[in-house]
Amino acid sequence: MNLSLKQYAGTLAVCGALFCAAGTAQANPQSYGPQFSGKVTSSIDPKTGDVKICFKETGLKKDKEVAYLAKGNVTASYACRNPGGNCPKGQDSSIKQTVTATAKYAADKYGTVSACITLNVPKPKHNPCPGPMKLVLQSVSWTDLSITDTTNKVGPVAAYPSKQSVNYGACPAN
């Protein structure tokens, strides 16, 4: 099989183009398909201690609904405040658990979802405060905050910062 110089040059050009295309796909394997874009962020509400996780995901099918799971570990400390505004010792309650929240969003016409999901501070299952005392949140600390696209199995992706906390004092006024 004899190739003319013109045929050889054409074959070489096609092979070179294919090699470059393969190299580009290899260098950026996630350039196609669902992926979180930019930083996933978290912020804490200073009044409630709830945490909001915000994200942007691209590469989705337009108008397709996508399910998300926000997750974090929380430690919340509560006290009982009497009508006089004091918090007697021995009436404290603490909760440590993993908190999750789910939401579904439809991708826009560009295949993008930009949204926020809130994780709420849990309250004790049973109010430990006797009589006219009121349950008040003393402090809350969140760790391992993340988001996962459960529809496309992308993640979990850690939020930044992945830890958030607020301390209201020994006997907060709320």
N, C-alpha and C positions, 0 to 999 in steps of 0.2 A: 504494500500500500504506500504509494508515493503521494505526499502532500505537497502542494505548491506552497510557495512562500506566503501567498495571500491567505490560503486556507489555514496554514500553520499559525499565522499571526491572529486570525480570527478565533481559532480554537484557544489560543493562549489568552486572548482578551476575555473570552467568556469564562475560562477557568479562573482568571484573576478576579473578575467581578464576583463570581460565586465565592471565592476565598474571602474576599473583603466583606461580603454580606454575612458569611458565617462568622467571621471574626467580630463583626459588630454585634451580632446576636449573642455571641459568647461573652463579649465584654460587658453587656448590659442585659443579662438574662431576664430581668423583671420589667423590661421596658414595655411589655405587653401583658395585659391581664390585670386583675385587681391588685392594688397595693396602696398602703397608707402613704400619703404624700406629706412631706414636712414633718414637724413635730406634733405628736399627740400631747396635748397640754392638760394640766389639772389646775383647778383653783378651788379654794375652800371658802364657803360663805361664813364670814366672821360672826354672824348672828346665830346661825343654826348648826354650824359644823358640817353641813352637807358638802359633798365634793362634786364638782362638775368636771367631766372628762370630755374634751372637745377634740375633734379629729376631722381630717379630710381624706377620703379614699377616692382614687381615680382608677381608670381602666375597667370600669363596670359596664354592663350592657345598659344602654339608655332605657329609661322608664322601668327597669326591672327592680323589684323590691328586694332589699338586702336586710338581713337580720344581724343585729349587733349585740354583744354581751360586754358590759362594763363590769369590772370586778375590782375589789380592794379589801384588804384586811383592816378591821377597825377595832380600836379599844376606846370605849366610852365610859367615863366615870360620872356617876350621878350622886347627888346629895339630897337630903330632905330639908327644906327650909320651913321653919315655923312661922306663924303669923307675925311674930316680932322681928322677922328678918334674919334670925340666927339659924345655923345649921348644926344641930347637936351631933356629937361624935357617935359612931356606931350605927348610924342610919345610912351609910354610904352603900352604893351598889355599883358594880362594874360589869361591863359586857365586853367580851372578846369574841369576834366572829368574822367570817367572810361574808361580805355583802355583794350582791349582784343586782344588776338591773338590765333589762332587755328593751330593745326598741327596734322598729322596722322603719326604713326610709326608702323611698324610690329614688333611683339615680336620675339625675337631670338629663337633658338632651345631649350633654357632653360625656355622660357616663361617670358623673362625679356625685358624691354625697359629702356634704359638709354639715356636721351636726354636733350636738352636745348631749350627753346622757348624765343624769344626776344620780349619785349614790346617797341615800338618806341614812342619817345616824339612827341606829336602832334604839328603841326604848326597852326597858326591862319588861318582861312578859307580865309580871305582877308588880304593881306599885308597892315599893317597900315602905312608903311613908304612911305612918299611922295618923289617924284623926285628920285635923285640918292642915297638916303639913303638905307642902307642894314639892313635887319632884323637879329638881333643877339640874341641868347639865353643867358639870364642873370643867371637864376637859374632854377632848376627842383627838385621837391620833390615827391617821390613815397611813398604810404602807402598801407596797406592791400594787399600785394603781395601774390598770391596763385596760385595753380594748381589744376585742376580737370580732372579726367578720365571720360569723358562724355559717353564713350561706356559702361563701367561697373558701372557707377554711384558711383565712389569712390572719395570722397573729397567734398568740397574744402579742401586742405591742405595748411596751411600757410607756406610761404617761410621764411627762416631765413637768414639774418634779414628781417622782414616784412616791414621795412622802409629803403629807400635809398634816398640820396640827394647829390647835387653838386651845388656850387655857383661859377659862373664865374666872378662875380664883376659887378659893376654898368655899365660899358661900355666895355664888353669883346672884345678881339682882333680877334675873329674868323671870 
